[in-house]
Amino acid sequence: MKESDYSNYVKAFTRLFEAYDASAPYLGVTDDFKYFVNRKRSWLERLKSPEFPVAFLGAFSAGKSTIINAVLGDDILPQATKSFTAIPTLIRKDRTNRAVIHYLSESARDELKNLYLEELSKELRKNSDTYRKQSKGELLGTLAKDIEQYKNQFGSFNKQKFFDELRTLIQGWNRLSGAVKEIALTELPNYVTEDYEDVLFVDQAEIFLTDVNIPENVVLVDLPGLGVVNPRHRKVTKSYVENDAKAFVIAMKVFHLLEGEEIELLAEIHSQRKRVLQRAFWTINQWDVLSSQQKKEELANFAQKIEHYGFHIAKDRVFRVSALNYLLLKLIQDGRLEKSGSIREHVDALQKAIGKIPLQNEAEGFIKSLDEAKNFAAFRSSLFDYLANTAKAEFLDEARSEYIDLAKRLRERLEPLYQNYKNKSDDSMKSTFIAGELSRRQDEALRHLRSSVEEHIKVLRTEVLPDFVFWRDEDRDRLGEQIVHAIDNLDRKALKNELLKGLDLHSVVSRLPHKIEENLHIQHTFRTQLQNLLEEQIVRRYLLRLLDSIASNDALPDEVLAVLNDRLSGRDMVNRLKGMCDVFLFEYGGVIDELGRAIMAREAGEPVHNNQDIMDLVKKNADRALEIAKNRRLVGPDADVKQMLALGMDKLTGIYRVLTEVHSASSTPTAQSDEIDRALECYKVGLLDYTRMQQRQINKFARRGIKNYFEELEEELLAYFESVKDEIAKTIMKQLSTDIDAELNSELQKQKVIKEAYQVVTNAVGQGRRNAES
């Protein structure tokens, strides 16, 4: 690859990007790596349209505009009595003569606002972040208040102009935002000087010239002067000197050598980056106005200042010139002096230097013989030679370095895949792919099965069961309604007929609960409701959902699915609950007997003490009960009902007995209810009370039983999956045989892309090494 050939670098970069784009889908690249590659892509445009900016900087009245005009060989940038360039102005060769004004974008305005805030906050001794957080409307008010306080404290404020310009910026924030305006060259002074009312909102100006003798890819950059308030000027100038400019020209004039903020900035940059001056050209303008003695003094002054700043300057980069005389001679030589603007007014300077105004055919001779004009021609030639050779070589070296860096980074990414593919034929690739794909799919299938089980049971264990209510109040009430309905709708005559057979009446009543259970099968009702709840809340909600998740794996053989359908049908859980029901109903027979004894005792006139009845009666007669408790000294004289109710059941039973005795004594005798109805009511109340007491125990044991069941299920299923992994592999193999061609072709294409991309980047790295060695 020839270093001078930009197109070869474009082709080389293009090959790398094509290799990357083809292989990127297989590399799993990160966002950081994508950003790295995209930054390298900018080199394609830079190489297709290479540009070599030359920045011109110098203090006010150093003759910067005249020097640029002389380099152009035409009177393009007008002279002015004040700082002419208020914005960066780029001059390049083009097919038409025109100028374009670019206005600041939203982000650039925000950046400029922050630069003003940095300057103001330093002067005010405030944290700039405090100002940045405020809205534009709040900001101006806060700053005005802080500046006023500062003036009151210190007497004056040195950065008032910064605040004034910031206010102008904010008040016109949306004015011409991001706009681009094309104008005639003659209109340019109206837009780029400090007199332009919207100059603060201008980003840069571009000047395009047709008939100008500069190389196609050279861009002359007239940097804004630093002797103004706008802090963006310093940032732009620093950026060009440090990085953007391939060369820069320091414009000076006699008696003011190396003066101004531009030189101070250059010294600051040089202190940190010594190599920056390798791109510098130094022009001492108006050298022709000095006497011989003054020239010696100025050279000594220049050397002294160079030493002061610690600059190391090559002698062949310092040019003592008269840009004005060179430009006048050039315009005369080209026959354009009369068509030029204000430059004609300075022709007397040329006449003073050579004794006359030369004819067109004499001008070239004076350019070659007049020292200051000859020196300017040498400066111009040296500058363009530097750009065409040294700067171009540096540019291409940078391109090569970026190119090799990209190639190395791409090779690092491709290396693992390439090593995996490099020694494999298509046949071996096919067998390896099938084996690898089989193993991968098998692992993926087993991983899916395991995670399905583990995740479902983890959710059940950690999120569902801790607060799980299996036997809810509404379920208890539903069972109670069934019991009440069943008892209330019994055939009393038929039941009485059964109970009167062969026994006295009291004995018959005591056997009533057992007779009712024989007819109604309350145990069966209770057991059926529990099973229905299990089916509704656990089997359908969790087991079937787990089965659906497992069955979604298309690698399961039919026989395995059949086993899983059976195992997760809920049958085992229902059977387990049947056993739990036996535990829940273990005391049911004793409850029936107790109810029989209670009924018999009630009919015999013996007191029956039911905890709930006792509590209900005590609460119903709370005031009388509290009085009884105080009389019996069960509580203190100042106790309340709440303290009385907190007494144990033994003491409350005593209070209950006193209440019932009083109640019986004060009641008017009435006809006794039918003893069967009274017995049925007693049985109904007792059975409902039993179901209430069982509710908490049912939930406690159901929660524990369900948890144990699912934990055992998890262990069994995981073991089962492991035991049938060979059957799963066979199913996957059948699936592979049907779509292996498409899968394999995709893998072979990936292999081809990786190998080709790796070869491209390896060749690039090797070429870079050979170029470096040569």
LOFI-7477 format. One record per residue (C-alpha): x, y, z. Coordinates in steps of 0.001 Angstrom, whole numbers, padded with zeros to 6 digits, always signed. Each point is the difference from the previous one (the first is absolute). Layout:
N
XYZ;...
% end
This chain:
774
+000000+000000+000000;+001456+003360-000993;-000210+002509+002820;-000850+002829-002386;-003040-001745-001366;-003090+000967+002021;-002229-002329-002004;+002029-003019+001103;-000656+000894+003627;-003673+000453-000776;-000084-003472-001559;+001945-001475+002918;-002329+001508+002611;-003002-001063-002070;+001210-003629-000011;+000333+000070+003793;-003466+001480+000486;-001505-002535-002413;+001701-002812+001940;-001286+001437+003280;-003569+000546-001256;-000161-003570-001315;+001340-001582+003199;-001552+002332+002590;-003208-002095+000412;+002169-002900+001221;+002357+001952+002256;-002357+001200+002731;+001590+003445-000035;-000623+002452+002835;-001260+003557-000368;+003499+001251+000826;+001481-002014-002867;-002699+001218-002391;+000852+003563+000991;+003708-000720-000600;-000695-001321-003516;-002338+002870-000874;+002658+002545+000993;+002390-001722-002399;-002572+000294-002788;+000548+003752-000037;+003322-000711-001679;-001773-001046-003176;-001341+003527-000542;+003238+001597+001159;+001940-002032-002543;-002509+000494-002795;+000074+003773+000514;+003229+000730+001879;+000333+003502+001341;+003042+001764+001446;-001088+002970+002126;+002525+002804+000493;-000896+002169+002982;+001064+003659+000132;+000247+001618+003417;+001335+003319+001141;-000761+003029+002089;-002120+002885-001234;+001692+002063-002792;+002677-002668-000544;-001032-000057-003661;-001627-003434+000135;-002650+000830-002618;+002615+001483-002346;+002191-003101+000377;-002951-002271-000856;-000896+002175-003000;+003613-000169-001154;-000012-003807+000297;-003187-000009-002094;+001463+002510-002452;-003180+002070+000125;-001659+002667+002119;-002677-002203+001592;+000029+000853+003700;-000449+003769+000414;+002167+002058+002333;-001599+001656+003010;+000908+002429+002728;-001341-002396+002638;+000211-003746+000471;-001461-001275-003256;-000414-003712+000652;-002547-000520+002759;-000652-003621-001009;+002082-002824-001529;+000129+000476-003779;+000923-002947-002239;+001224+000636-003547;+000186-002790-002560;+000116-000496-003760;-003283-000851-001720;-001922+000274-003265;-001876+003189+000895;+000765+003181+001872;-002248+000315+003035;-000090+000180+003776;-002084-002035+002458;-000875+001069+003554;-000622-002796+002519;-001895+000877+003184;+000422-001708+003365;-002033-003141+000633;-001910-000591+003222;+002851-002054+001501;+002613+002600-001030;-002044+002755+001663;-000231-002059+003147;+003774-000512-000088;+000560+003762-000431;-002378+000722+002881;+002036-002299+002258;+003246+001697-001049;-001429+003363+001046;-001151-001533+003293;+003485-001332+000710;+001497+003448-000434;-002691+001705+002077;+000014-002589+002809;+003791+000274+000357;-000280+003760+000392;-002943-000304+002411;+001718-002836+001893;-003023-002246-000463;-000448-003593-001126;-000964+000059-003682;-002167-003129+000459;-002370+002085+002126;-000658+002229-003013;-000158-002847-002558;-002875-001659+001842;-002191+003082-000297;-002366+000744-002856;+000965+002781-002392;-002645+002279+001497;+001219-000552+003577;+003667+000169-000999;+000117+003635-001095;-001807+001149+003141;+002305-001977+002285;+003138+001264-001740;-001195+003616+000061;-000641-000287+003732;+003390-001642+000672;+001843+002591-002123;-001714+002833+001879;+001026-001541+003330;+003555-000390-001314;+000121+003676-001029;-001262+001063+003408;+002723-002039+001659;+002965+000697-002307;-000970+003209-001747;+000144-001254-003607;-000519-003080-002172;+002536-000775-002724;-002109-002470-001990;-003018+002193-000703;+000431-000427-003777;-000174-003789+000433;-003358+000389+001731;-001225+002419-002681;+000868-002457-002798;-001511-002924+001946;-003214+002003+000343;+000011+000674-003750;+000513-003708-000648;-002829-001098+002281;-002452+002659-001114;+000534-000965-003642;+000424-003707+000710;-002062-001304-002932;+001103+002676-002445;+001299-001643-003219;+000740-003215+001902;+001874-002397-002283;-000698+002155-003064;+002231+000020-003097;-000006+003113-002191;+001748+000407-003371;+001120+003520-000902;+002067+001816-002635;+003674+000559+000797;-000561+003743+000072;-002479-000440+002875;+002478-001880+002188;+001181+003010+002079;-003592+000541+001092;-000044-003375+001774;+003442-000691+001463;+000894+003215+001813;-000962+001092+003472;-002390+002535-001544;-002393-002777-001093;-002903-000028+002477;-000271-003809-000062;+003738-000719-000024;-000312-001749+003368;-002230-002643-001621;+002351-000747-002929;+001953-003249+000153;+002328+000499-003001;+000206+001372-003519;+001161-001874-003083;+001445+001726-003057;+000098-001902-003302;+002255+001316-002807;+000473-001139-003582;+002888+001985-001447;+002501-000360+002834;+003458-001536-000038;-000110-002375+002984;-000072-003831-000020;-003410-001665-000192;+000165-001549+003484;+001468+002964+001892;-002347+001983+002251;+001103+003366+001348;-001502+000736+003421;-000121+003576+001234;-000399-000484+003749;-002020+002480+002069;+001990+002478+002044;+000364-000714+003707;-000116+003643+001018;-003783-000135+000341;-002368-001324+002665;-001431-003082-001739;+001631-003002+001808;-000767-002315-002910;+002734+001691-002039;+002681-001305+002337;-001393-003527-000116;-000167-000020-003816;+003529+001418-000326;+001419-002517+002461;-001692-002887-001814;+001510+001017-003346;+003499+000513+001403;-000017-003237+001997;-001673-002380-002450;-002030+001200-002958;+002506+002056-001986;+002637-001839-002038;+002038+003206+000154;-000489+003389+001602;+001413+003436-000719;+000861+002496+002721;-000455+003504-001423;+002064+002761+001642;+000880+003538-000885;+003147+001932+000766;+000286+001732+003373;-002651-002424+001344;+001677-003377-000365;-001517-002929+001929;-002618+002126+001737;-003657-000560+000797;-002201-002688+001512;+000589-002267-003003;+003702-000317+000909;-000865-000642+003650;-002330-002805-001080;+002694-001417-002271;+002472+000029+002890;-002527-001799+002190;-000510-002722-002617;+003746-000270-000632;+000711-000548+003711;-002093-003163-000153;+000616-001142-003575;+003492+000872-001220;-000529-001486-003451;-002755+002460-000857;+002507+002584-001338;+001171-002453-002659;-003094+001067-001948;+000580+003744+000500;+001050+002662-002548;+001028+003446+001265;-000524+003141-002097;+001350+003409+001080;-002024+002393-002106;+000784+003590-001133;+003715-000773+000144;+000543+002465-002819;-000788+003021+002186;+003038-000605+002263;+003428+001526-000309;+003058-002258+000128;+000547+000804+003664;-003629-000610+000849;+000149-003352-001761;+002938-001027+002198;-001846+001153+003096;-003185-001843-000978;+001906-003219-000701;+001619+000254+003413;-003391+000726+001561;-001496-003005-001782;+002797-002289+001215;-000442+001269+003539;-003738-000705-000001;+000522-003421-001532;+002314-000811+002889;-002496+001444+002483;-002759-002317-001158;+002317-002972-000427;-000926-000396-003666;+002241-002051-002260;-000348+001420-003513;+001756-001117-003166;+001578+002973-001766;-001459-001026-003355;-003495+000375+001494;+000426+003727+000809;-000840+002359-002858;+000547+003787-000014;-002545+001219-002535;-002162+002744-001376;-003300-001684-000757;-001373+003271-001376;+002783+000498-002575;-000177-003650-001081;-003764+000234-000455;+000249+003265-001964;+002658-001457-002297;-002069-003164-000471;-003116+001983-000918;+002028+002120-002455;+001542-003126-001520;-003488-001514-000531;-001469+003292-001260;-002553+000186+002812;+001146+002976+002057;-002494+002409-001536;-002866-002421+000689;+001006-000446+003636;-001579+001858+002836;+001629+002047+002718;+003407-001623-000568;+000616+002482-002810;+000140+002773+002587;+003242-001477+001363;+001931-000065-003275;+002153+002898+001227;+001664-002430+002419;+001220-002038-002956;+001119+003155-001775;+001983+000965+003090;+001678-003403+000131;+001113-000234-003648;-000221+003629-001154;-002905-000450-002412;-003150-001903-000782;+001217-002783-002291;-001632-001038-003247;-001693-003402-000310;+003011-001545-001767;+002333+001358+002705;-001911-001279+003034;+001320-003559-000093;+003585+001254+000015;-000622+002109+003097;-001615-002976+001768;+003251-001861-000535;+002306+002902+000906;-001726+001997+002747;+001118-001704+003240;-003242+000229+001941;-002065-001077-003053;+002486-002754-000825;-000151-001177+003631;-003789-000098-000115;+000113-002093-003168;+002446-002308+001789;-002353-000191+003021;-002962-000843-002238;+001962-002622-001894;+001406-001497+003213;-003469-000166+001543;-001550-001792-002978;+003011-002316-000348;-000363-000928+003663;-003697-000763-000488;+000631-001988-003188;+002800-002067+001508;+000495-000001+003767;-003609+000644+000992;-001279-002421-002610;+002454-002658+001148;-001062+000547+003612;-003628-000239-001032;+000624-003262-001811;+002078-001290+002917;-002923+000751+002279;-002357-001732-002424;+002293-003042-000090;+000217-000054+003796;-003803+000151+000292;-000322-002653-002682;+002397-002407+001743;-001660+000671+003366;-003368-000895-001485;+001426-003128-001644;+001598-001201+003249;-003131+000562+002030;-002105-001838-002583;+002442-002898-000065;-000198-000295+003793;-003761-000350-000314;+000185-002506-002836;+002849-002111+001408;-002015-002386+002241;-002539-000819-002725;+002691-000328-002642;+002020-002436+002123;-003137-002077+000419;-000582-000168-003757;+003412+000148-001643;+000801-003749-000226;-003497-001313-000636;-001253-001345-003319;-003650+000147-001023;-000521-003686+000905;+001669+000292+003362;-001825+003261+000443;-003302-001760-000610;+000635-002745+002547;+001428+002470+002508;-002918+002333-000535;-002549-002783+000467;+001708-001212+003171;+000398+003513+001333;-003510+001024-000939;-001407-003179+001548;+001907+000642+003215;-001005+003664+000026;-003681-000698-000584;-000011-002801+002550;+001606+002259+002593;-002414+002774-000911;-003010-002330+000280;+001107-001351+003384;+000807+003489+001218;-003476+001155-001026;-001638-002946+001768;+001995+000497+003185;-000538+003763+000079;-003748-000425-000647;-000364-002273+003025;+002369+001935+002247;-001489+003408-000830;-003624-001111+000410;+000667-001685+003333;+002198+002865+001201;-002855+002434-000653;-002429-002340+001752;+002317-000420+002994;+001085+003633+000404;-002917+002064-001303;-003160-002106+000197;+000098-002370+002962;+001185+002367+002800;-003333+001839-000094;-002034-002758-001626;-003545-000451+001394;-001375-003334-001125;-003191-000154+002098;-001351+003537-000209;-002837+001550+001989;-002269-000257-003003;+000850-003711-000354;-000852-000570+003669;-003240+001937-000419;-000874-001999-003101;+000421-003264+001916;-002032+001457+002856;-002815+000884-002405;+000001-003589-001285;-000159-001367+003562;-002801+002384+001011;-001957-000743-003156;+000393-003748+000472;-001099+000072+003665;-002838+002480-000506;-001471-002111-002791;+000061-003323+001854;-003316-001909+000222;-000672+000464+003739;-002731-002682+000205;+002100-002626-001731;+002988+000822+002223;-002182-000104+003159;-001421-003352-001102;+003536-001387-000306;+001053+001308+003372;-003075-001287+001898;+000621-003629-000881;+000589-001976+003195;+001518+002716+002205;-001177+002666+002410;-000185+003530-001334;+003169+001418+001647;+002136-002855-001281;-001402+000498-003438;+000863+003731-000012;+003571-000711+001061;+000416-002202-003099;-001265+002757-002300;+003416+001191-001357;+000954-003506-001058;-003357-000477-001726;+000398+003293-001842;+003538-000931-001125;-001321-003309-001317;-002528+001869-002134;+001919+003145-000999;+003651-001174-000201;+001420+003329+001206;+003495-001510-000108;-000404-000644-003713;-001199+003584-000581;+002989+001362+001891;+002446-002256-001868;-001539+000814-003411;+000284+003742+000587;+003650-000312+000996;+000732-001973-003164;-001820+002518-002191;+002024+002807+001557;+003218-001886-000686;-000992-000531-003635;-000903+003670-000411;+002838+001712+001904;+002975-002298-000515;-000474-002483-002820;-001485+002387-002558;+001925+003076+001116;+003484-001453+000490;+000345-003598-001106;-001582+000485-003424;+001934+003217-000530;+003224-001872+000802;-001035-002745-002418;-000629+002560-002770;+003431+001504+000543;+001713-003373-000140;-002028-001211-002981;+000966+003102-002026;+003406-001625-000503;-000214-001659-003426;+002860-002394+000833;-002167-002236+002206;-001009-003429-001389;-003675-000958+000141;+000600-002680+002648;+001737+002537+002253;-002872+002440-000472;-002443-002747+000925;+001869-000688+003251;+000094+003698+000831;-003705+000429-000762;-000760-002830+002392;+002436+001186+002683;-001332+003569-000075;-003668-000891-000278;-000551+000738+003679;-000936-003563+000886;+002881-000413+002446;-000791+003291+001684;-003680-000894+000337;+000947-003350+001519;+002321+001772+002398;-002814+002344+000975;-002290-002950+000628;+002508-001111+002585;+000084+003519+001373;-003809-000050+000193;+000216-003074+002196;+002269+001989+002314;-002317+002997-000037;-003032-002250+000725;+001813-002157+002564;-001894+001596+002870;-003323+000088-001830;-001348-003165+001644;+000839+001362+003434;-001735+003250-000915;-003141-001949-000955;+000057-001840+003335;+000539+003246+001904;-002928+001583-001810;-002151-002996+000993;+000957+000372+003645;-000623+003750-000151;-003462-000555-001489;-000850-002565+002665;+001256+002297+002768;-002012+002907-001380;-003150-002080-000102;+000675-001186+003570;+000273+003631+001112;+003779-000097+000580;+001926+003096-000997;+001917-000253-003209;+003045+002125-000273;+001031+000870-003524;+002870+002483-000105;-001541+001996-002812;-003434+000000+001689;+001599+001129+003251;+001888+002833-001738;-003052+001089-001997;-002232+000170+003079;+002596+001844+002050;+000489+002585-002775;-003745+000361-000467;-000412+000758+003723;+003327+001784+000396;-001030+002537+002620;-001693-002620+002215;+002908-002379-000526;+002516+002706+001053;-002045+000643+003143;+000031-003737+000833;+003773-000141-000572;+000572+002932+002362;-002330-001464+002662;+001894-003269-000178;+003293+001962+000096;+001129-001532-003258;+001025+003513-001138;+000727+003253+001781;-002660+002639+000721;+001264+002212-002856;+000241-002745-002641;-001795+000306-003315;-001698-002526-002307;+003203-000580-001977;+001882-001066+003135;-002917-002202+001025;-000057-001748-003394;+003738-000674+000347;-000704-002360+002939;+000470-003694-000692;-002867-002253-001063;-000275-001518+003504;-000863+003386+001536;-002207+000993-002925;-001887-003310+000409;-000781+000962+003604;-001327+003360-001168;-001992-001848-002698;-001657-002248+002586;-001103+002996+002086;-001405+001674-003123;-001925-003109-001086;-001391-000490+003484;-001221+003595+000065;-001342-000335-003494;-001916-003201+000854;-001437+001541+003132;-001215+003108-001774;-001385-001772-003074;-003625-000637-000496;-000612-003731-000448;-000942-000825-003509;-000942-003101-001811;+003055-002230-000545;+001167-000436-003571;-000067-003381-001515;+002974-001930+001400;+001062-001237-003473;+000157+003560-001332;+001987+001090+003034;+002369-002900-000445;+000444+000755-003735;+000733+003665+000780;+002563-001051+002592;+001607-002369-002501;+000048+002675-002718;+001636+002590+002280;+002533-002499+001271;+000961-001163-003484;+000384+003556-001318;+002159+000797+003004;+002146-003040-000798;+000548+001115-003627;+001040+003470+001261;+002565-001483+002328;+001375-002220-002763;+000614+002911-002432;+003361+001134+001363;+001274-003554+000375;-001040-000888-003527;+001921+002999-001434;+003077-000757+002080;+000240-003651-001000;-001147+000582-003592;+002728+002637-000505;+002625-002333+001406;-001287-002983-001925;-000107+001889-003318;+003545+001320+000566;+001309-003493+000747;-001802-001417-003006;+001510+002530-002413;+003483-000398+001427;-000230-003752-000466;-001424+000594-003474;+002923+002276-000889;+002515-002645+001042;-001839-002745-001869;-000395+002011-003219;+003643+001083-000103;+001080-003602+000479;-002455-001102-002681;+001302+002525-002519;+003522-001273+000551;-001141-003582-000474;-001693+000714-003367;+002688+002248-001526;+000920-002751-002488;-003609-000130-001224;+000069+003808-000284;+003211-000243-002049;-001694-002439-002405;-002888+002417-000526;+002424+002849-000660;+001927-002183-002460;-003201-000630-001951;-000638+003733-000131;+003578+000634-001127;-000334-002449-002858;-002922+001969-001425;+001610+003459+000079;+003704-000874+000004;+000583+001345-003506;-001236+003464+000851;+001798-000021+003341;+003213-001323-001508;-000037+002422-002927;-000364+002824+002460;+002931-001313+002028;+002140-000544-003123;-000782+003567-001095;+001060+001231+003433;+003229-002025-000274;+000693+001437-003463;-000621+003574+001165;+002220-000398+003056;+002874-001535-001992;-000163+002657-002718;-000271+002846+002487;+002903-001370+002017;+002120-000248-003137;-000789+003620-000903;+000956+001387+003402;+003096-002219+000248;+001203+001238-003385;-000611+003563+001169;+002087-000513+003146;+002786-001640-002000;+000003+002790-002593;+000208+002552+002783;+003032-001708+001503;+001762-000193-003370;-000656+003688-000642;+001339+000896+003442;+003175-002051-000572;+000582+001570-003421;
% end
